[in-house]
Amino acid sequence: MTKFRVYDKQKKRYIDLCIECFLLRYDGVLLFFNGDDFEACDPDRYVVELSTGLKDKNGVEIFEGDIVNHFYGRKFVVELRSFIHEDMECGYSENSLEI
């Protein structure tokens, strides 16, 4: 299963996925449970950030969009270049952008 988190640009906070029910469809569409059914979310309001599957030196999971310090003192924004969904296995390639 792919781990993800959701940032609400309108409220400027991450969504508590334990309280609010969101699903990420295999094609990347974010769905919200409105009480009766799932409906597609506004992609301009919500940002889905996938987990890299890696943890930092403190054991905190690293997601897309996180800023990480390189051991040489440089800071990078974590990006995933591609997301492949094939036979229920997910793969990614990591790309870092220096800031």
N, C-alpha and C positions, 0 to 999 in steps of 0.2 A: 504494500500500500504506500502511496506517495504522501509524504507529510508536507503540509503547507500552512501558511498563515495568511491572514487577510488584513490589509490596511484600508481603512475608510478615510478617503481624502476629505470628505465633507466634515466629518467629526474629528479628523486629525488624530486618530488613535487606531490601535490594532483591535480587531474584533475578538471577543472571548468566545472561541469556538466550542467551549463546554456549555455555554449559555445559549448562544444563537446557533441555529442549525444551518450550516452551509455544506455543500458538496461540490467537489471539483470533478466535472465530467471529463472523460478520457480525451476529449478534443480541446480541453482548456477552458471551457465555459463554466463560470461560477454560478451555482444554483443556490437559492435561498428557500427554506421551507416556510411558507406563509401561514401555516396552520392547517391547510387542506391539501396543498400540493406544492411541488417545487417549481419555482419560476426563475428565469435567467436574470442575473443581476446586471446593473449598468456598469459596463467595463470602464467608463470614464470616472466613476465614483470609487470603485473598489480595485485594489491592486493585489493580485495573488503573488505570493513569494514562495517559491519551492525550497525545500530543504536540500542542502548539498549532501546530507548524510555524514558530514564531518562535524567535529566539535573543536572548540578552541581549547587553549591550554587550561582553562578553568572548567571544562566539561560542558560548556554552553553550546547548544546546537547552532550551526551557522546556516543562515538562509540567504537567498538572493537579496541584494540591496544592503546587506550588512557591510559595515566598514571594518576592515580587519587591518591590524598592524603586521607588517612583514618583519621578520627578525632583523632586517637591516635598517629598520626605523621608518620605512615608507608605509603609507596608508593606501589601501585598495578597496574599491567597491566590488563585492562579489556579484558575478553575473553567471547565469547558465546560458550557454549558447544554444543548445538544442535539447529538446525533450522527446524521447522516443518511447512510445508505448507499444510493446510487442509481446504478445502472449503473457500479459500480466507482469512483465518485467520492465522496469524503467531504467533508462540510462541517461547520462548527461555528460557534457564536457564543460569544464569550468574555465571561465575567462575572467581575468581580473583587470580592472581599469585603475590606473594610478590616479590619485587625487592630490 
